[in-house]
Structures are given as C-alpha cells and as structure tokens.
Amino acid sequence: MRKTVFFLILILCLLLSSSVAAEFKRILGPMFSSYSRPWPGPFSGDYPVALDYGSTWSPFKNSRFSFFGGLGLEFPLSRSLEVGVEVLYKEAGGQYRLETGLFDSYRYEFQSREVSFPLLLEAHFRKKSRPYFLAGVEPSFILSHRYQLFYRSEASRVFMKVEEADIKGYTGRADLALVLGLGFEAAVKRRKVAVECRYHLGLPDLGRGLLPGPEGNAVRVRSRQLLLVISYVIK
C-alpha cells in the first residue's frame, strides 16, 4: 500500500514538472459517499444488530451527501488519449437510521475529511462531441474521522445529539480506490468544460481489522463514492 501511494505521488510530481504542456483546470461538484457496511465500535452500549446490512457496492445506500473541490492537470498523449492528475479535498462518510418498535429513531453519522490524488486515463470516442471513458486509481489520505449519534423521541420531530467521538485512531491512514466513469467535454465561450460521473470503489479495510462486529468478529469497512465532477480549463 505504501509503495503504491509513493509511486503515484512520484508520477504526480513528474507530471507537474512538465506542466507547460498541460491544461490547468478547476474541479468541483457534489458527491454521495458511504461505507460497504456500517462502521462498528467504539460506541457506548451494545452495537445495534439492526444496522448490520452486510457488504454493499452502492454509494447511495446509507449515504452522506456533500461537496468536493480541487485542481487538476490534463496531458494529451494522442488525439484520443489524455492522462489527468488531480488534487481533491473531500468530506465523505455515511449515515444510518435505526427505527425502534416504539417509534423512536436513531441516526448514526460518520464524517471523514480526506485529500485525494486521482490519476486517470481518458479515452475519447469522437473528436467533435468529445464523450469519453475514464479509468484510474485514487490514493487518499484521511485527515480526520468523527462519529455522531442523534436521537429523536416519538413525540419530537428534531434529532438531538447524544454522543460524539473522534475515531481517527480506529481508521486507516490512507485509502486506495479504483475509479471508473463517463464524461462529456465541450467548448463553452472558448473554454473547455467537462461533466463526469465517477464511481469510486475503495479496496483496503479502513477499519484495519481492529473493529469488532455484532458477534465479536473483525469486520471490513471499505469506501464507496459517486461523484458528479464539473471541471473547466483555466486560461
């Protein structure tokens, strides 16, 4: 894992050193993020078995909605191929709801902050309309990770915070994801604008094998993200 991250950062530095031939772009957009399963422990009380949904590939189930932003460079390799390197700041995580038989509600929220360095290859289908397919890898460094528990009684419409904890010590320092997506590029007022939809599939266990599940066994927690990327070239 460390060797992979170091190799990707080295490639990023080499590409940045030749930025004269690149297009510099600004990146922003909304994202849905979630974990492959609920994040267990270290919470007070018993871990709620009702939250154990098992592994999922969907970034929408139990997701957290947020925004991201960053900068990037694109390097043309040929008429149909481009390689891109980016630096993104994200606020990811997930949230889970638990409804009791007495109509009380619990909401478990997880918020992580991370800096990502996507390395992507773009393959353009046609020259005029410029739709393209992209694939690559995305190493990320996790800056912080917090957990919050909110409670709402049957007679109330408002969730009240009842518990909060810093779980950075129970979280891996880095993530590495495979990225797949589709995009469309066009010229708008002499500027190149692109809209992409990316799926982020996290590979490592962010819980580092230390987190106990409902039966006391270690569980694996992986990241899932869906990003709507809006980028434009800065002249």
Long-range contacts (C-beta under 8 A, 24 or more apart in sequence): 1-174, 1-176, 1-204, 4-137, 4-139, 4-176, 5-139, 5-174, 5-176, 8-117, 8-119, 8-137, 8-139, 9-117, 9-139, 11-85, 11-119, 12-85, 12-117, 12-119, 15-73, 15-75, 15-83, 15-85, 16-73, 16-85, 18-75, 19-73, 21-75, 21-76, 22-73, 22-74, 22-75, 23-73, 23-74, 23-192, 23-233, 24-71, 24-72, 24-73, 24-233, 24-234, 25-71, 25-72, 25-73, 25-74, 25-192, 25-194, 25-231, 25-232, 25-233, 25-234, 26-69, 26-70, 26-71, 26-72, 26-231, 26-232, 26-234, 27-68, 27-69, 27-70, 27-71, 27-72, 27-86, 27-88, 27-229, 27-230, 27-231, 28-67, 28-68, 28-69, 28-70, 28-230, 28-231, 29-67, 29-68, 29-69, 29-227, 29-228, 29-229, 29-230, 30-65, 30-66, 30-67, 30-68, 30-227, 30-228, 31-65, 31-66, 31-67, 31-68, 31-90, 31-92, 31-225, 31-226, 31-227, 31-228, 32-59, 32-60, 32-63, 32-64, 32-65, 32-225, 32-226, 33-59, 33-63, 33-64, 33-66, 33-90, 33-92, 33-93, 33-94, 33-223, 33-224, 33-225, 33-226, 34-58, 34-59, 34-60, 34-61, 34-62, 34-63, 34-64, 34-93, 34-94, 34-223, 34-224, 34-225, 35-62, 35-93, 35-94, 35-110, 35-206, 35-221, 35-222, 35-223, 35-224, 36-202, 36-220, 36-221, 36-222, 36-223, 36-224, 37-219, 37-220, 37-221, 38-62, 38-94, 38-96, 38-108, 39-94, 39-110, 39-147, 39-167, 39-207, 39-211, 39-221, 40-207, 40-211, 40-212, 40-213, 40-214, 40-219, 40-221, 41-170, 41-211, 41-212, 42-165, 42-167, 42-170, 43-147, 43-149, 43-163, 43-165, 44-163, 47-212, 47-213, 47-214, 48-98, 48-106, 49-214, 50-98, 51-96, 51-98, 51-108, 52-213, 52-214, 55-220, 55-222, 56-224, 57-201, 57-224, 58-224, 59-199, 59-200, 59-224, 59-225, 59-226, 60-226, 62-94, 62-95, 62-96, 62-97, 63-94, 63-95, 64-92, 64-93, 64-94, 64-95, 64-109, 64-110, 64-111, 66-90, 66-91, 66-92, 66-93, 67-91, 68-227, 70-116, 72-118, 72-231, 74-122, 74-233, 79-124, 79-127, 80-123, 80-124, 80-125, 81-121, 81-122, 81-123, 81-124, 82-121, 82-122, 82-124, 83-119, 83-120, 83-121, 83-122, 84-118, 84-119, 84-120, 84-121, 84-122, 84-134, 84-136, 85-117, 85-118, 85-119, 85-120, 86-116, 86-117, 86-118, 86-120, 87-115, 87-116, 87-117, 88-115, 88-116, 88-117, 88-118, 89-113, 89-114, 89-115, 89-116, 90-114, 90-115, 90-116, 90-140, 90-225, 92-223, 92-225, 93-145, 102-154, 103-154, 104-151, 104-152, 104-153, 104-154, 105-151, 105-152, 105-159, 106-149, 106-150, 106-151, 106-152, 107-149, 107-150, 107-151, 107-152, 107-159, 108-147, 108-148, 108-149, 109-147, 109-148, 109-149, 109-150, 110-145, 110-146, 110-147, 110-167, 111-145, 111-146, 111-148, 112-142, 112-143, 112-144, 112-145, 112-146, 112-171, 113-142, 113-143, 113-144, 113-145, 114-140, 114-141, 114-142, 114-143, 114-175, 115-140, 115-141, 115-143, 116-140, 116-141, 118-179, 120-179, 122-183, 124-185, 129-184, 129-186, 130-184, 130-185, 130-186, 131-182, 131-183, 131-184, 131-185, 132-182, 132-183, 132-184, 132-185, 133-181, 133-182, 133-183, 134-179, 134-180, 134-181, 134-182, 134-183, 134-196, 134-198, 135-178, 135-179, 135-180, 135-181, 136-178, 136-179, 137-176, 137-177, 137-178, 137-179, 138-176, 138-177, 138-178, 138-179, 138-200, 139-174, 139-175, 139-176, 139-177, 140-174, 140-175, 140-176, 140-177, 141-173, 141-174, 142-168, 142-171, 142-172, 142-173, 142-174, 142-175, 142-206, 144-168, 145-170, 145-171, 170-207, 170-208, 170-210, 170-211, 171-206, 171-207, 171-208, 172-204, 172-205, 172-206, 172-207, 172-208, 174-204, 175-202, 175-203, 175-204, 175-206, 175-223, 176-202, 176-203, 176-204, 177-201, 177-202, 177-203, 177-223, 177-225, 178-203, 181-227, 181-229, 183-229, 188-232, 190-235, 191-232, 191-233, 191-235, 192-232, 192-233, 193-230, 193-231, 193-232, 193-233, 194-229, 194-230, 194-231, 194-232, 195-228, 195-229, 195-230, 196-227, 196-228, 196-229, 196-231, 197-226, 197-227, 197-228, 197-229, 198-225, 198-226, 198-227, 198-229, 199-225, 199-226, 200-224, 200-225, 200-226, 200-227
